[in-house]
Amino acid sequence: MGRFIYDTNANAVDIEDRTLAHLRIVVMNKLRRGEPFMFDVEIGDGSGRRSFWVHPSVPMQFHFYGSRQPKINRAWIEELMLAASGPSGLTIVPEPPDEPLDAVG
C-alpha cells in the first residue's frame, strides 16, 4: 500500500502501490504538458472521497512501500490519461487487460 501526499501529510491518501505507479505516470505526463487537472479518489477507510486540484505549484509525493517497480500496463495508462483529460478529471478506473507489445501501435 502506497501513499499519495499532496502538499502535506494532512492531504494524503493511501493507494495500492501498483495503482499508484500508474497514477504517477499520468500525473507526471499531465503536468509536463502544463495541464493541471482534478484528481478524485475514494478514501480507503470508507469515509468518502477527496478531490485534489493537481497543479505543478503544489508539492506532491508518491510514497511506495514496496521495493519493486510494478510492470506497467500501457492500456491502463491510456485509460487513466483519458479520464484525467475528461470533464470529471482523473479517477481510478479498473485495470484493463494488458496489451501485448506487438499490438501497441
TADA-V249642 format. One record per residue. N is the residue number from 1. PSI is psi in whole degrees, -180 to 180 (* if undefined). D_FIRST is the distance of its C-alpha to the first C-alpha in whole Angstrom. Layout:
N_PSI_D_FIRST, N_PSI_D_FIRST
This chain:
1_123_0, 2_-172_4, 3_130_7, 4_120_10, 5_120_13, 6_108_16, 7_-65_19, 8_168_18, 9_-20_16, 10_-21_17, 11_55_16, 12_148_13, 13_132_10, 14_130_7, 15_138_6, 16_140_4, 17_-44_5, 18_-46_9, 19_-44_9, 20_-38_9, 21_-39_11, 22_-40_14, 23_-39_14, 24_-42_14, 25_-43_17, 26_-48_19, 27_-46_18, 28_-45_20, 29_-41_23, 30_-46_24, 31_-32_24, 32_-34_26, 33_-2_28, 34_34_29, 35_86_27, 36_157_26, 37_167_24, 38_137_22, 39_118_19, 40_125_18, 41_143_15, 42_142_14, 43_133_13, 44_-24_10, 45_7_13, 46_13_16, 47_8_18, 48_-152_18, 49_156_18, 50_144_18, 51_135_20, 52_131_20, 53_106_23, 54_118_21, 55_144_24, 56_-16_25, 57_-10_26, 58_124_23, 59_142_21, 60_156_17, 61_150_14, 62_104_11, 63_115_9, 64_131_7, 65_-26_6, 66_157_8, 67_-11_11, 68_138_12, 69_125_13, 70_157_13, 71_132_16, 72_132_17, 73_107_18, 74_-39_21, 75_-38_22, 76_-41_19, 77_-46_19, 78_-42_23, 79_-39_22, 80_-38_19, 81_-42_22, 82_-43_25, 83_-45_23, 84_-29_22, 85_-6_26, 86_175_27, 87_-24_28, 88_-10_25, 89_-174_23, 90_126_20, 91_159_18, 92_109_15, 93_156_17, 94_147_17, 95_124_17, 96_168_20, 97_144_22, 98_140_22, 99_137_25, 100_147_27, 101_-34_28, 102_-13_32, 103_-10_31, 104_127_30, 105_*_32
